[in-house]
């Protein structure tokens, strides 16, 4: 009889595109979510926790390719091998599709408008890369059932408040607002409306969205025959005529036109690239509300007498006025024609939050941090379920991106606040040590008893050090008989070990002997001195 082969041991590694989060990382995310939720709640939004699994049919156009229902999402078919296979199910791709389904399903029981926020992980079956994972957190807020652009303006104001609440200082971010109706009007003027022009429109949208990376000339090339990059790879263009490309480029260059119109009102401008983001930021800061006023004028020129485009410009003007009345000027929220937003379901105002400070990438190059949130109006989404158009607008904040931004700015404490560790000097007196821990916990102090092998006391202190513990409590047989305990300030002790003089060591003792009944008071005093 052949010897049965043993099954190979599984590899202890996370699947590609996923990662594990520990201690301080989880704490930081939890704290950030709580701060954002507090802002959402303050604005009157209610929490919603929807299912992590949706039918592929409910996801609809969220999928990259509806002909391949498992492409882009993690999907499976119920009873796939049976005679009557069931529905295709998928882990949720984002938090907006579930909202559309929830609203359509429960609309008779929900207030109108329905204002909800949701937070949690989403999953995308896409190629992972540096900083790009297949599971990540989103933090959304949406208003369903309100057609007024006041709802869009409110989302923009709330987004600015969220960024400042989590620690992004004013001046380190900008919320950019545009309107897809303006771009749709430009498409009509350029002769790109209609179902037969869908492919060309898609190429144009993707080209405009690459303005920051490719520049004006690169976008222009993609509007025409195409573009060859530095590696020699060729990207096919939209094939527009010169006249059509001129119309689109008028829209693409609108930000530069605004800057050009404004700089004549500002003294002592040096020579700058008008499309350079930092220069535009300087112009906005110097010109105040004039930036948004000029943006409206420039966009009116771009769309001409096109009805759809003019409606979009009028909505942008109303949003700017509503925000200005609340004190949100172009230093925080600005009309920016370069904002396109890639998803095709947006029907009106679109917005995204960009962090404007510079960081070093993995190759040491300086670059802007970039976008951390985005959203817009999607009035056709619920219609897929009900057949009736339901207005909706919302925003999604990338929590992991925000955490990375705070980390890049040095505003995250990398060390978790460890527990006070009560060491074990005598295993027979474990009940005494547990009583100490109970007293500390009742006083609201995080604490634990060392539960490893207590034989080597040095290992107990190494454990406390690895946990980031601020204090160790020591009670051996001698201390127990005298009714005292030793309390060691581990933070101060570590600093002293780094090079304190004898005089400093005497003046700042890091270990104290106190009566047993002063345990909580002394630990509290040490923790207060460390904070």
RAHUFEN-V850730 format. One record per residue. PHI is phi in whole degrees, 0 to 359 (* if undefined). PSI is psi as a letter, one per 30 degrees, with the letter a starting at -180 (* if undefined). NEAR is the number of other C-alpha atoms within 10 Angstrom. Layout:
PHI_PSI_NEAR + PHI_PSI_NEAR
//
This chain:
*_k_3 + 293_k_4 + 290_k_5 + 287_k_6 + 286_k_6 + 284_k_6 + 292_k_6 + 296_k_6 + 292_k_6 + 293_k_6 + 284_k_7 + 274_i_6 + 210_k_9 + 287_k_9 + 300_l_9 + 300_k_11 + 92_g_17 + 238_l_14 + 208_l_12 + 259_k_8 + 239_k_9 + 238_l_8 + 31_c_13 + 299_e_16 + 298_e_18 + 294_e_13 + 297_e_14 + 297_e_16 + 295_e_17 + 300_e_12 + 295_e_13 + 295_e_20 + 300_e_18 + 295_e_14 + 293_e_17 + 293_e_25 + 299_e_22 + 296_e_15 + 293_e_17 + 304_e_25 + 296_e_16 + 297_e_11 + 277_f_14 + 95_g_12 + 271_k_19 + 259_k_16 + 284_k_16 + 221_k_14 + 240_j_13 + 265_l_16 + 299_k_11 + 283_f_16 + 238_k_15 + 232_l_19 + 287_k_19 + 299_e_25 + 299_e_15 + 291_e_18 + 290_e_23 + 55_b_15 + 288_f_16 + 292_f_19 + 283_k_18 + 299_e_13 + 213_j_12 + 291_f_15 + 281_f_8 + 237_i_10 + 295_f_22 + 257_g_19 + 270_k_15 + 92_f_19 + 230_l_24 + 271_j_19 + 232_l_19 + 208_l_17 + 252_k_16 + 294_k_13 + 51_h_12 + 299_e_12 + 268_g_9 + 273_l_8 + 292_f_7 + 236_i_9 + 301_k_11 + 268_a_13 + 289_l_14 + 279_k_18 + 244_l_21 + 212_k_24 + 297_k_21 + 300_k_25 + 278_e_25 + 204_a_22 + 257_f_24 + 276_e_21 + 301_e_18 + 300_e_21 + 298_e_21 + 300_e_22 + 293_e_21 + 299_e_16 + 296_e_19 + 296_e_17 + 284_e_13 + 242_g_9 + 301_e_12 + 290_f_9 + 256_f_8 + 258_k_13 + 292_l_10 + 235_k_12 + 291_l_14 + 258_k_16 + 244_j_24 + 226_l_20 + 235_l_24 + 215_k_21 + 222_k_22 + 158_l_16 + 283_k_17 + 231_l_18 + 230_k_20 + 226_k_21 + 274_i_17 + 237_l_14 + 295_k_11 + 284_l_14 + 204_a_10 + 303_j_7 + 72_g_9 + 241_j_14 + 245_l_17 + 275_f_21 + 229_k_16 + 205_l_18 + 267_k_20 + 237_l_21 + 217_j_20 + 250_l_25 + 219_k_27 + 218_k_26 + 243_j_23 + 249_k_24 + 103_g_20 + 240_j_18 + 272_f_16 + 291_k_13 + 290_f_18 + 300_e_16 + 293_e_19 + 292_e_30 + 298_e_24 + 297_e_18 + 299_e_23 + 296_e_30 + 297_e_19 + 295_e_19 + 297_e_26 + 298_e_20 + 297_e_17 + 298_e_20 + 298_e_25 + 289_e_15 + 296_e_15 + 274_f_17 + 116_g_17 + 274_j_19 + 286_l_11 + 298_k_13 + 105_f_13 + 261_g_16 + 214_l_23 + 212_k_21 + 263_j_24 + 258_k_21 + 234_k_27 + 219_a_25 + 218_k_28 + 296_f_25 + 295_e_22 + 296_e_29 + 294_e_26 + 298_e_21 + 297_e_25 + 298_e_26 + 298_e_23 + 296_e_18 + 299_e_19 + 277_g_17 + 76_h_13 + 245_g_20 + 270_l_16 + 100_l_10 + 296_e_8 + 287_f_9 + 252_g_13 + 299_e_12 + 296_e_11 + 297_e_16 + 299_e_19 + 299_e_13 + 294_e_17 + 297_e_24 + 300_e_19 + 295_e_16 + 294_e_21 + 298_e_26 + 294_f_18 + 261_g_16 + 304_e_19 + 299_e_14 + 272_e_9 + 261_f_16 + 78_l_14 + 298_e_17 + 294_e_12 + 295_e_19 + 295_e_26 + 301_e_26 + 296_e_21 + 288_f_25 + 286_f_30 + 265_b_18 + 286_e_14 + 145_a_17 + 219_k_19 + 255_k_13 + 273_a_11 + 297_f_7 + 279_f_6 + 97_f_8 + 290_k_9 + 253_k_11 + 252_k_13 + 295_k_15 + 266_a_19 + 280_f_23 + 72_h_17 + 284_l_21 + 286_l_12 + 300_e_11 + 295_e_10 + 296_e_18 + 297_e_21 + 299_e_15 + 296_e_18 + 295_e_23 + 292_f_19 + 298_e_18 + 287_e_24 + 299_e_24 + 271_g_17 + 300_e_21 + 299_e_24 + 295_e_19 + 294_e_18 + 298_e_26 + 300_e_22 + 296_e_15 + 290_e_13 + 277_e_19 + 292_f_17 + 291_f_10 + 265_f_13 + 241_k_10 + 284_l_8 + 62_h_8 + 283_k_12 + 278_l_7 + 287_k_7 + 219_l_10 + 286_k_11 + 295_f_18 + 269_f_19 + 288_k_13 + 302_e_15 + 294_e_15 + 293_e_17 + 298_e_22 + 298_e_18 + 297_e_13 + 296_e_22 + 298_e_23 + 298_e_17 + 280_f_17 + 258_f_18 + 60_b_13 + 297_f_18 + 299_f_18 + 301_e_25 + 295_e_23 + 297_e_15 + 292_e_18 + 300_e_25 + 298_e_22 + 296_e_13 + 296_e_21 + 293_e_26 + 298_e_19 + 292_e_14 + 295_e_25 + 274_f_26 + 60_b_14 + 260_g_12 + 293_k_16 + 293_e_13 + 295_e_17 + 297_e_26 + 296_e_20 + 296_e_18 + 296_e_25 + 295_e_25 + 298_e_16 + 294_e_23 + 298_e_28 + 298_e_17 + 295_e_15 + 298_e_23 + 299_e_23 + 294_e_19 + 296_e_18 + 291_e_19 + 298_e_14 + 295_f_10 + 264_g_10 + 92_g_11 + 259_j_19 + 264_a_20 + 295_f_23 + 288_f_21 + 238_e_21 + 229_k_25 + 224_k_24 + 286_k_24 + 222_j_22 + 297_f_24 + 281_f_20 + 282_k_22 + 246_e_23 + 65_k_21 + 287_e_12 + 290_k_12 + 282_f_13 + 273_f_16 + 290_k_22 + 238_f_20 + 209_b_24 + 303_k_26 + 230_l_26 + 208_l_29 + 212_l_26 + 257_k_24 + 242_k_18 + 273_k_21 + 264_f_18 + 281_l_16 + 262_k_15 + 225_l_16 + 261_k_12 + 278_a_11 + 296_f_8 + 260_g_6 + 82_g_8 + 274_k_9 + 277_k_11 + 208_l_12 + 289_k_15 + 295_e_21 + 99_a_17 + 283_k_18 + 233_f_21 + 199_l_23 + 194_l_23 + 177_a_25 + 163_a_28 + 265_k_27 + 223_i_23 + 286_f_21 + 258_f_18 + 290_e_25 + 292_f_23 + 302_f_14 + 300_f_16 + 266_e_15 + 255_f_14 + 81_f_10 + 243_k_12 + 290_k_15 + 235_j_21 + 293_k_20 + 203_k_28 + 211_k_28 + 190_l_25 + 221_l_27 + 233_k_24 + 255_k_24 + 277_j_17 + 296_e_23 + 296_e_18 + 295_e_20 + 296_e_22 + 297_e_20 + 297_e_16 + 294_e_21 + 296_e_16 + 296_e_13 + 297_f_15 + 274_g_14 + 72_g_10 + 254_g_13 + 246_k_16 + 281_j_12 + 287_f_12 + 259_k_11 + 281_l_16 + 285_j_15 + 285_l_19 + 277_l_18 + 295_k_28 + 253_k_25 + 269_j_23 + 283_l_23 + 245_j_26 + 262_f_18 + 213_j_14 + 300_f_13 + 290_f_8 + 251_h_14 + 302_e_16 + 298_e_10 + 297_e_15 + 292_e_21 + 294_e_16 + 295_e_12 + 300_e_20 + 298_e_23 + 298_e_17 + 296_e_14 + 295_e_20 + 295_e_15 + 297_f_10 + 273_g_12 + 84_g_11 + 258_k_17 + 292_k_16 + 205_l_20 + 209_l_20 + 268_k_20 + 293_k_19 + 250_g_12 + 277_a_12 + 286_j_11 + 277_g_15 + 301_e_12 + 258_j_11 + 296_e_14 + 301_e_10 + 293_e_13 + 293_e_22 + 290_e_18 + 296_e_11 + 299_e_15 + 299_e_22 + 294_e_18 + 293_e_10 + 281_f_17 + 72_h_17 + 289_k_21 + 279_f_22 + 216_k_28 + 240_k_24 + 251_k_22 + 232_k_20 + 219_j_23 + 271_a_15 + 298_e_11 + 298_e_10 + 299_e_16 + 299_e_14 + 294_e_9 + 275_f_10 + 74_h_13 + 234_l_19 + 223_l_21 + 260_k_18 + 238_j_21 + 254_k_22 + 279_j_22 + 287_e_21 + 292_e_17 + 295_e_18 + 300_e_18 + 294_e_13 + 295_e_11 + 296_e_17 + 292_f_10 + 284_f_8 + 145_h_10 + 285_k_14 + 283_l_11 + 299_e_10 + 296_e_8 + 295_e_11 + 296_e_14 + 289_e_10 + 286_f_9 + 237_i_13 + 295_k_13 + 257_g_19 + 225_k_16 + 232_k_12 + 253_k_16 + 226_l_16 + 301_k_13 + 305_e_17 + 284_f_12 + 258_g_13 + 308_e_20 + 295_e_18 + 297_e_12 + 288_e_17 + 299_e_21 + 300_e_17 + 297_e_10 + 294_e_19 + 298_e_15 + 296_e_9 + 290_f_9 + 277_f_11 + 277_*_5
//
